[in-house]
Amino acid sequence: MEDRLQALKTRLGEIQDLNRAAALLGWDQQTYMPPGGAAARAEQLATLQKTAHNWFITDEIGELIEALRADGADWDYDSDEASIVRVVARDYEKARKVPSELVAEFARVSALAFEAWTKAREQADFSMFQPHLEKIVDLNVRLAEALGYEDRLYDPLLDQFEPEMKTAKVTAIFDDLKAELLPLVEAISERIDAVDDSVLHLDYDEQKQWDLGVEIIKNFGFDFTRGRQDKSVHPFTTAFSISDVRLTTRIDTHYLPAALFGSLHECGHGLYEQGVSLSLDRSSLDDGTSLGIHESQSRLWENLVGRSKEFWSHYFPRLQNVFPSQLANVDVEGFYRAINRVEPSFIRVEADEVTYNLHILLRFELENDMLEGKVKIADLPDAWNEKMETYLGILPPDDAQGVLQDIHWSGGMLGYFPTYSLGNLISVQIFDQVKADIPSLADQIAAGKFDELLNWLRENVYQHGRKYTPAELVKRVTGTDLTAANYITYIRSKFSDIYDL
């Protein structure tokens, strides 16, 4: 049995090396690669990802899994060994359904699509990206059909990012959120002038923003000996191992929250990756449980910590010291209200906590419509704008601030967006449990101390990597199933206070 387990781990480690090498090439493309390298990079990624897929779907891997299932019948469910066999078996069964050429074509098309999206976004011209998105939608339809589904075409694509989640469940969650959020947005809109955020739109030096962001995420616990931060068109985090985690952010010299909260958000992802147990390294389990759980951590550090009164009671004097002229006439209460101002906006990553999920709902509905042929890709900008007016009451002035703002579709990632809203719900559910277990948490945050919070998250969430399904982890950590109740209570309380509702 030990020989078979070691043989499986060895093979999985080699496959993971290929996947991490592909991730490194993807990171480089979004940070440092010259645009002229796109065609060659597309072929390199196609080769690596196809090779990794072919190595994984061999009969040898399948035979090892089946033998270990029998050998390990008495293993403890929570053990690394049982988890590796259980999770890898699920991955293997799915991967065997997908042709290697489809994997390669996905890599090739998305690498080229990224460069097209970047140029289209710069010129605010969707037509430049349209043919690439048409190919990506077609590839996703083929992938969904290869994986198989019983209800909605979207289900197997969603499962790629959020295992065992279904479209119907997401739809029900959004129905609950709409019932709560739309009336709240309307109530706040009647008091929109109660909060002034003009201080956020002054001139803020780029390097000072960068340095402050690095200072804060170091204090959070991000280990720069095992990670780094760079600039990219769209903020993201990737990991090449538990000990090599890359964050990116973007800086707007006339909008302070873009880099500040972008860094805090991506740091949450990075802390998760750095917190996975080293015993899972190169095992296929050395990653987050799901994108929803991952987003719960980025939103926890960005919003529940970073946009809290306690956080700014500690950090506002430091911020004033860095930007004395800009913040001379603002106190901590005014700044706290400014960074939490609610107003429908064009850009998802800069949206406030109340309207954010409406941005995700829009994308979720459009992805289903694209896949099911209910909207033509050529008509997508108009469909986008129509939903923006319906849910947020605003009309994007151009494609860059509308349909082209997100990187995800250029990467082939249809089915990803719902994980942001799932992450919002899970973040509050987990944070409520943290507060119950650490009664002094608010005081610790107000003192700029995050060690106990980080250690709690490492112990209860991060160390497990992919050992558990999202539903299992949420139940294990909080004692209850996924619910929107905690999130709705949090949103109502926080913003009723800010807007005196």
Buried (B, 14 or more C-beta within 10 A) or exposed (E): EEEBBEBBBEBBBEBBBBBBBBBBBBBBBBBEBEEEBBEEBBEBBBBBBBBBBBBBBBEEBBEBBEBBBEBBEEBEEEEBBBBBBBBBBBBBEBBBEBBBEBBBBBBBBBBBBBBBBBEBBEBBBBEBBBEBBBBBBBBBBBBBEBBEBEEBBBBBBBBBBBBEBBBEBBBEBBEBBBEBBEEBBEBBEEEEEBBEBEBBBBEBBEEEBBEBBBEBBEBBBBEEEBBBBEBBBBBBBBBBBBBBBBBBBBBBBEBBBBBBBBBBBBBBBBBBBBBBBEEBBBBBBBBBBBBBBBBBBBBBBBBBBBBBBBBBBBBBEEBBEBBEEBBEEBEBEBBBBBBBBBBBBBBBBBBBBBBBBBBBBBBBBBBBBBBEEEBEBEEBBBBBBBBBEEBBEBEBEBBBBBBBBBBBBBBBBBBBBBBBBBBBBBBBBBBBBBBEEBEEBBEBBBEBBBEBBBBBBBEBBBBBBBBBBBBBBBBBBBEEEBBBEBBBEBBBEBBEEBBEE
